[in-house]
Amino acid sequence: MSASKTYTPILSSSEDDKDTFYDQTGLQRTLLSNNLVVLRDSNSYYMAHSADNKLGNSVNGNYTGAVGMVQREEADMVMGPLALNIRRRDVLEYSYGYIYSKTSMLYRRNTHTQPDVFTLIKPFEPKVWLGVLLAVMFVAGAAIFFNRFHATLRHDTVSGASNQRSTDSEFVAKSILWTWKIFFAQDLTDSPRGHSGHVLTIFWLVISFMIASMYRCNLRAILIDEVKAPFTNTKEFVERDDYTVTWIKGKAYKPYLKERLQWFPDEPLGKLWHMRTDPVSAENFVSTVANNKIAGLAINLALRAFTADDFSQHGECRVAVAESDVVTVYMSYGFPRHSILRESVDSVLLRLVQSGIPEQMQRNNTRNADLCFKPQTSKESRPIAVKDLMGTFLICGIG
């Protein structure tokens, strides 16, 4: 008999068929069926779920759940989300680890661009905007001077104070309009006359083109990268004060984090202890994370299944995955001490692992998770600084 705990994707069953081995699904059931077929013992075992559907915890040396059934010799092995754990070595012997899985943090994905009323002025720093304004004023002033100077040389003005003021006003309006036309549209009409006016036009055209190109490129980068991850690893997570961390009920993260706090209180994993909240069930794990500012700790094997299932239901990735420094685990089967069955299972399981079958099976069953496992960008585009435009200002100075 095999004691088990239902835990998608490792092992799952319907409510009506919890005692039938061939109605079980999941990675452990498939691997075990391969073992049983090779060992020619497929008719000798049936499934028995623990009463509380948990792996079990130690209570004064006696385990509850599926591990307790093996300890009391009510079962020949344990199936479920069983990782190689030294705390259970007094009652269990583990099979060869059939899959290696890191532990990551699941969090609510930012799926929409964050609006900002100041988006259009973000590409440049205030000093750069001030420099652009001064450059426009300088070029407009130079254009007024050149237009007025060449008009005087050609004697194009009409005598009379009122006519002179009217002509000066036209020069001012014409020069300012030309400055902005060059800046926004590279429009060469109404350019100042003479060689000096042509030189001014060429330099202002080049500078305007460079400034406009930098502005457009940086604005596009800001709009694309506006979706930012709240954190990408454990160190960044513990620096936030608006998130808490949870995990699935029955997992061993509580004693693990407590030990880290005791021995390494200043490290990120030690600080996680103070950010914990109540554990949740596997069924509510993704919805709890997707609807709250709560990060969920779990092995990647489980997270791929959770995210794939959630993507199938909602048609989008509601959650994302960040790296964590929590211990990496090897998933395994559990057997009573000195079990003859363990040696037989190990001999076949080792060959399956060496051929890469468990990894391939797990990935084939959770293809929808590939998109959700892509990391969100955490890079924030910086505004263009004065140094970025030093080349442009150098050209202006030479001119």
C-alpha positions as CSV (number, residue, x, y, z in Angstrom):
1,M,0.0,0.0,0.0
2,S,1.1,3.5,-0.8
3,A,0.3,6.4,1.5
4,S,-0.2,9.7,-0.4
5,K,-1.0,13.3,-0.2
6,T,-2.9,15.0,-3.1
7,Y,-0.8,17.8,-4.5
8,T,-1.0,18.9,-8.1
9,P,1.2,18.4,-10.2
10,I,3.1,15.8,-8.2
11,L,0.0,13.7,-7.4
12,S,-3.7,14.2,-7.8
13,S,-6.9,12.3,-7.8
14,S,-10.7,12.7,-8.0
15,E,-12.7,12.7,-4.8
16,D,-14.4,9.4,-5.8
17,D,-11.2,7.4,-6.7
18,K,-8.7,8.2,-3.9
19,D,-8.1,4.5,-3.2
20,T,-7.5,3.4,-6.8
21,F,-3.9,3.6,-8.0
22,Y,-4.7,3.8,-11.7
23,D,-7.0,6.7,-11.2
24,Q,-4.2,8.8,-9.8
25,T,-2.5,11.4,-12.0
26,G,0.7,13.4,-11.8
27,L,4.4,13.0,-12.1
28,Q,4.9,10.7,-9.2
29,R,2.1,8.4,-10.3
30,T,3.6,8.1,-13.8
31,L,7.1,7.5,-12.6
32,L,5.9,4.9,-10.1
33,S,3.8,3.1,-12.7
34,N,7.0,2.8,-14.8
35,N,8.8,1.3,-11.9
36,L,6.0,-1.1,-11.1
37,V,5.7,-2.3,-14.6
38,V,9.4,-3.1,-14.8
39,L,9.4,-4.8,-11.4
40,R,6.3,-6.8,-12.3
41,D,4.5,-5.7,-9.1
42,S,1.7,-3.5,-10.5
43,N,-1.1,-5.7,-9.0
44,S,0.3,-5.6,-5.5
45,Y,-0.2,-1.9,-4.5
46,Y,-3.1,0.4,-4.0
47,M,-3.4,4.0,-2.9
48,A,-4.5,5.1,0.6
49,H,-4.7,8.8,1.3
50,S,-3.8,10.1,4.8
51,A,-6.8,11.3,6.8
52,D,-5.7,14.9,6.9
53,N,-4.3,14.9,3.3
54,K,-0.9,16.1,4.6
55,L,2.6,14.6,4.6
56,G,2.7,15.0,8.4
57,N,4.6,16.7,11.1
58,S,6.4,15.3,14.1
59,V,4.5,15.5,17.4
60,N,6.7,14.2,20.3
61,G,8.5,11.9,17.9
62,N,5.4,10.5,16.3
63,Y,4.4,11.7,12.8
64,T,1.0,12.5,11.6
65,G,-0.3,12.3,8.0
66,A,1.2,10.1,5.3
67,V,4.6,9.9,7.0
68,G,2.9,8.7,10.2
69,M,1.3,5.9,8.2
70,V,4.7,4.7,7.1
71,Q,6.1,5.1,10.6
72,R,3.3,2.9,12.0
73,E,3.8,0.4,9.2
74,E,0.4,1.0,7.7
75,A,1.9,1.8,4.3
76,D,5.0,0.7,2.3
77,M,5.9,4.0,0.8
78,V,5.0,7.7,0.7
79,M,4.0,9.6,-2.4
80,G,3.3,13.3,-2.7
81,P,5.4,16.5,-2.4
82,L,8.1,14.8,-0.5
83,A,11.5,16.5,-0.6
84,L,14.8,15.1,0.8
85,N,14.6,16.4,4.3
86,I,17.0,15.5,7.1
87,R,14.2,16.1,9.7
88,R,12.4,12.9,8.6
89,R,15.4,10.7,8.3
90,D,14.7,9.1,11.6
91,V,11.5,7.4,10.2
92,L,12.0,7.5,6.4
93,E,14.5,6.4,3.8
94,Y,14.4,8.3,0.6
95,S,14.5,7.1,-2.9
96,Y,16.9,8.6,-5.5
97,G,15.9,12.2,-6.1
98,Y,13.9,12.1,-9.3
99,I,13.8,15.9,-10.0
100,Y,15.8,18.9,-8.9
101,S,13.7,22.0,-8.1
102,K,14.6,25.5,-7.0
103,T,12.4,27.5,-4.7
104,S,11.0,30.7,-6.1
105,M,8.6,33.5,-5.1
106,L,5.3,34.0,-6.8
107,Y,3.9,37.5,-6.9
108,R,1.1,39.5,-8.6
109,R,2.2,40.5,-12.0
110,N,2.1,44.2,-13.1
111,T,0.3,43.8,-16.4
112,H,-0.5,47.4,-17.3
113,T,1.7,50.4,-18.1
114,Q,1.7,52.8,-15.2
115,P,0.3,56.2,-16.3
116,D,2.1,59.4,-15.4
117,V,1.1,63.0,-16.2
118,F,4.8,63.9,-16.5
119,T,5.7,61.1,-19.0
120,L,6.4,63.6,-21.8
121,I,9.0,65.5,-19.8
122,K,10.7,62.5,-18.3
123,P,13.1,61.8,-21.2
124,F,15.2,64.9,-20.2
125,E,16.4,66.1,-16.8
126,P,15.3,69.7,-15.8
127,K,18.8,71.0,-16.5
128,V,18.6,69.6,-20.1
129,W,15.2,71.2,-20.6
130,L,16.6,74.5,-19.4
131,G,19.5,74.1,-21.8
132,V,17.2,73.4,-24.7
133,L,15.1,76.5,-23.9
134,L,18.3,78.7,-23.7
135,A,19.5,77.2,-27.0
136,V,16.2,78.1,-28.7
137,M,16.4,81.7,-27.3
138,F,20.0,82.0,-28.4
139,V,19.3,80.8,-31.9
140,A,16.1,82.9,-32.2
141,G,18.1,86.0,-31.1
142,A,20.9,85.2,-33.6
143,A,18.3,84.8,-36.4
144,I,16.8,88.2,-35.6
145,F,20.2,89.8,-35.7
146,F,21.1,88.2,-39.0
147,N,17.8,89.1,-40.6
148,R,17.9,92.7,-39.4
149,F,21.6,93.0,-40.4
150,H,21.2,91.8,-43.9
151,A,18.0,93.8,-44.4
152,T,19.9,96.9,-43.4
153,L,22.7,96.1,-45.8
154,R,20.3,95.8,-48.7
155,H,18.4,98.9,-47.6
156,D,15.2,97.0,-47.5
157,T,13.7,98.9,-44.7
158,V,11.3,101.8,-45.2
159,S,12.0,105.2,-43.5
160,G,9.9,106.2,-40.6
161,A,9.8,105.2,-36.9
162,S,6.4,103.4,-37.1
163,N,7.5,101.5,-40.2
164,Q,10.8,100.7,-38.6
165,R,9.0,99.2,-35.5
166,S,6.7,97.3,-37.8
167,T,9.6,95.8,-39.7
168,D,11.4,94.9,-36.5
169,S,8.3,93.1,-35.2
170,E,8.1,91.1,-38.4
171,F,11.8,90.2,-38.1
172,V,11.2,89.0,-34.5
173,A,8.1,87.0,-35.4
174,K,9.7,85.5,-38.5
175,S,12.9,84.5,-36.7
176,I,11.2,82.9,-33.7
177,L,8.8,81.0,-36.0
178,W,11.8,79.8,-38.1
179,T,13.6,78.6,-34.9
180,W,10.6,76.4,-33.9
181,K,10.0,75.2,-37.4
182,I,13.5,73.9,-37.6
183,F,13.3,72.4,-34.1
184,F,10.0,70.5,-34.6
185,A,9.8,69.8,-38.3
186,Q,13.2,70.6,-39.9
187,D,11.5,73.1,-42.1
188,L,14.0,75.3,-43.9
189,T,11.6,78.0,-45.1
190,D,12.3,81.6,-43.9
191,S,15.9,80.8,-43.1
192,P,18.1,83.8,-42.4
193,R,19.9,85.2,-45.4
194,G,23.6,85.4,-46.2
195,H,26.5,83.0,-45.4
196,S,26.2,83.6,-41.7
197,G,22.4,82.7,-41.8
198,H,23.1,79.6,-43.8
199,V,25.8,78.4,-41.3
200,L,23.3,79.1,-38.4
201,T,20.6,77.1,-40.2
202,I,22.9,74.1,-40.8
203,F,24.1,74.0,-37.2
204,W,20.6,74.5,-35.7
205,L,19.2,71.8,-38.0
206,V,21.8,69.2,-36.9
207,I,21.4,70.1,-33.2
208,S,17.6,70.0,-33.4
209,F,17.7,66.6,-35.2
210,M,20.0,65.1,-32.5
211,I,17.9,66.5,-29.6
212,A,14.6,65.3,-31.2
213,S,16.1,61.8,-31.9
214,M,17.3,61.4,-28.3
215,Y,14.0,62.6,-26.9
216,R,12.0,60.1,-29.1
217,C,14.2,57.2,-28.3
218,N,14.2,57.8,-24.6
219,L,10.5,58.4,-24.5
220,R,9.9,55.1,-26.2
221,A,12.1,53.3,-23.8
222,I,10.3,54.8,-20.8
223,L,6.9,53.8,-22.2
224,I,8.1,50.2,-22.9
225,D,9.9,49.7,-19.5
226,E,7.2,51.4,-17.4
227,V,5.9,47.9,-16.4
228,K,8.3,47.1,-13.6
229,A,8.7,44.1,-11.2
230,P,8.3,45.0,-7.6
231,F,11.3,42.8,-6.8
232,T,13.4,40.2,-8.5
233,N,15.1,38.4,-5.7
234,T,14.9,37.9,-1.9
235,K,17.2,40.8,-1.1
236,E,15.0,43.3,-3.0
237,F,11.9,41.7,-1.4
238,V,12.9,42.2,2.2
239,E,13.6,45.9,1.4
240,R,9.9,46.5,0.8
241,D,7.5,47.1,3.6
242,D,4.2,46.6,1.7
243,Y,4.6,42.8,1.0
244,T,4.3,39.7,3.1
245,V,5.3,36.2,2.4
246,T,3.3,32.9,2.6
247,W,3.6,29.3,1.6
248,I,1.4,26.2,1.2
249,K,0.1,24.6,4.4
250,G,2.2,21.7,5.6
251,K,5.5,22.9,4.0
252,A,8.6,23.1,6.1
253,Y,9.4,26.8,5.4
254,K,8.4,27.9,8.9
255,P,11.1,25.9,10.8
256,Y,13.6,26.7,8.0
257,L,13.1,30.4,8.2
258,K,13.1,30.4,11.9
259,E,16.5,28.7,11.9
260,R,17.8,31.3,9.4
261,L,16.6,34.0,11.7
262,Q,18.4,32.4,14.7
263,W,21.7,32.0,12.9
264,F,21.7,34.7,10.2
265,P,19.3,37.5,11.4
266,D,20.8,40.1,9.2
267,E,20.6,38.1,5.9
268,P,17.6,38.3,3.6
269,L,16.3,34.8,4.5
270,G,16.5,35.7,8.2
271,K,14.5,38.8,7.7
272,L,11.8,36.8,5.8
273,W,10.6,35.5,9.2
274,H,9.3,38.9,10.2
275,M,7.4,39.2,6.9
276,R,5.5,36.0,7.1
277,T,1.7,35.6,7.1
278,D,-0.5,32.6,7.6
279,P,0.0,29.7,5.2
280,V,-2.7,28.9,2.6
281,S,-4.0,25.8,0.9
282,A,-2.7,24.7,-2.4
283,E,-6.1,25.4,-4.0
284,N,-6.0,29.0,-2.9
285,F,-2.3,29.6,-3.4
286,V,-2.4,31.4,-6.8
287,S,-5.6,33.4,-6.1
288,T,-4.2,34.6,-2.8
289,V,-1.0,35.9,-4.5
290,A,-2.8,37.3,-7.5
291,N,-5.2,39.4,-5.5
292,N,-3.0,40.7,-2.7
293,K,0.5,42.0,-2.1
294,I,1.7,38.6,-0.9
295,A,4.6,36.6,-2.2
296,G,4.2,32.8,-2.2
297,L,7.2,30.5,-1.6
298,A,7.1,27.2,-3.4
299,I,9.3,24.9,-5.5
300,N,9.4,25.6,-9.2
301,L,7.9,22.2,-9.9
302,A,4.7,23.2,-8.2
303,L,4.8,26.8,-9.4
304,R,4.9,25.7,-13.0
305,A,1.8,23.6,-12.5
306,F,0.0,26.4,-10.6
307,T,0.8,29.1,-13.2
308,A,-0.1,26.8,-16.1
309,D,-3.4,26.0,-14.6
310,D,-4.1,29.6,-13.8
311,F,-3.2,30.7,-17.4
312,S,-5.5,28.1,-18.8
313,Q,-8.4,29.4,-16.7
314,H,-7.9,33.2,-17.2
315,G,-6.1,33.4,-20.6
316,E,-3.3,35.6,-19.1
317,C,-0.4,35.5,-16.7
318,R,-1.8,37.0,-13.5
319,V,1.4,36.1,-11.5
320,A,5.1,36.2,-12.1
321,V,8.1,34.5,-10.6
322,A,11.1,36.0,-8.8
323,E,14.3,34.2,-7.6
324,S,14.8,33.3,-4.0
325,D,17.7,32.1,-1.8
326,V,15.6,29.5,-0.2
327,V,17.1,26.0,-0.2
328,T,16.8,23.9,-3.4
329,V,15.2,20.5,-3.0
330,Y,15.2,17.1,-4.6
331,M,11.7,15.5,-4.9
332,S,11.7,11.9,-3.8
333,Y,9.6,8.9,-2.6
334,G,9.6,7.9,1.1
335,F,10.0,4.3,2.4
336,P,10.2,2.7,5.9
337,R,13.6,2.2,7.3
338,H,15.5,-0.8,5.8
339,S,12.9,-1.2,3.1
340,I,13.6,-3.8,0.4
341,L,11.2,-2.0,-2.0
342,R,13.4,1.2,-2.0
343,E,16.4,-0.6,-3.5
344,S,14.2,-2.1,-6.3
345,V,12.6,1.2,-7.1
346,D,15.9,3.1,-7.0
347,S,17.5,0.8,-9.6
348,V,14.8,1.7,-12.2
349,L,14.3,5.3,-11.0
350,L,18.0,6.1,-11.5
351,R,17.8,5.0,-15.2
352,L,14.7,7.2,-15.7
353,V,16.4,10.2,-14.2
354,Q,19.6,9.7,-16.2
355,S,17.6,9.7,-19.4
356,G,16.0,13.0,-18.4
357,I,12.4,11.6,-18.5
358,P,11.1,13.3,-15.3
359,E,12.2,16.8,-16.4
360,Q,10.7,16.3,-19.9
361,M,7.5,15.0,-18.5
362,Q,7.1,17.9,-16.1
363,R,7.8,20.5,-18.9
364,N,5.5,18.8,-21.3
365,N,2.6,19.0,-18.8
366,T,3.2,22.7,-18.0
367,R,3.9,24.3,-21.3
368,N,1.5,27.2,-20.5
369,A,3.8,28.2,-17.6
370,D,6.7,29.1,-20.0
371,L,5.2,32.6,-20.7
372,C,4.5,33.2,-17.0
373,F,8.0,32.2,-16.0
374,K,9.6,34.9,-18.2
375,P,11.0,37.5,-15.8
376,Q,9.4,40.9,-15.7
377,T,11.8,43.8,-16.4
378,S,13.0,45.7,-13.4
379,K,15.2,48.1,-15.4
380,E,14.0,51.7,-15.2
381,S,15.1,54.0,-18.0
382,R,17.0,57.0,-16.7
383,P,16.4,60.5,-18.0
384,I,19.0,61.9,-20.4
385,A,21.6,63.9,-18.5
386,V,23.7,66.9,-19.5
387,K,26.7,64.6,-20.2
388,D,24.6,62.8,-22.8
389,L,24.4,66.0,-24.8
390,M,27.9,67.2,-24.4
391,G,28.7,66.3,-28.0
392,T,25.7,68.4,-29.2
393,F,26.8,71.3,-27.1
394,L,30.3,71.0,-28.4
395,I,29.1,71.3,-32.0
396,C,27.0,74.3,-31.0
397,G,30.1,75.9,-29.3
398,I,32.3,75.3,-32.4
399,G,29.6,76.9,-34.5
